[in-house]
Amino acid sequence: QVQLVESGGGLVQAGGSLRLSCAASGRTFNSYSLGWFRQAPGKEREVVAAINWIGGWIYYADSVKGRFTISRDNAKNTVYLRMNSLKPEDTAVYYCAARYGGGTRNSYEYDYWGQGTQVTVSS
């Protein structure tokens, strides 16, 4: 079992930055691939970024490439999402997710989910 707790969301003006963190429980964190997803009101959940267990594979949605950076610190059991140049369309609840094994962009392949953290970008 893995428990995930996100933090770092908030209200920011367009062009600003935030760093989301997701702390995971469990002794085998470095065996899990991780992803960040988001869901805006009235929209389906979508992948933002994902990273495999060793950090050798990383995926970014086209909408965030060049602005967001996913990273992980296995010593701290934490995955991060650095978000720069934020836009109003980035407003959503952001979720981190974990799965045992290889990295993937597909939400249905993730087994564990956090409760989400709200990110609101004002224009």
JOBEL-V683459 format. One record per pair of residues at least 12 apart in sequence whose ideal C-beta (glycine too) atoms are under 6 Angstrom apart, sorted by the first residue. I is the first residue (numbers start at 1). GAP is how many residues later the second one is. Records with the same first field share a line. If there is no record, write none. Layout:
# JOBEL-V683459
I = GAP, GAP
This chain:
# JOBEL-V683459
2 = 22, 24, 96, 110
3 = 22
4 = 18, 20, 92, 108, 110
5 = 18, 109
6 = 16, 90, 108, 111
7 = 14
8 = 12, 13
9 = 108, 109, 110
11 = 109
12 = 74, 109
13 = 109
14 = 73, 74, 107, 109
16 = 70
17 = 67
18 = 65
19 = 63
20 = 61, 74
21 = 57, 59
22 = 57, 74, 92
23 = 55
24 = 53
29 = 45, 48
30 = 44
31 = 22
32 = 21, 66, 68
33 = 19, 20, 66, 69, 70
34 = 17, 45, 64
35 = 15, 62
36 = 12, 13, 45, 60
37 = 58, 70
38 = 54, 56
39 = 53, 54
40 = 52
45 = 62
47 = 14, 58
48 = 13, 16
49 = 19, 21
50 = 53, 55
51 = 19, 21
52 = 50, 51
55 = 17
57 = 46
59 = 46
67 = 17, 18
68 = 15
69 = 13
86 = 35
88 = 33, 35
90 = 31
91 = 29, 30
93 = 23, 25
94 = 23, 25
95 = 18, 19, 21
96 = 18
97 = 13, 16
98 = 14
99 = 12
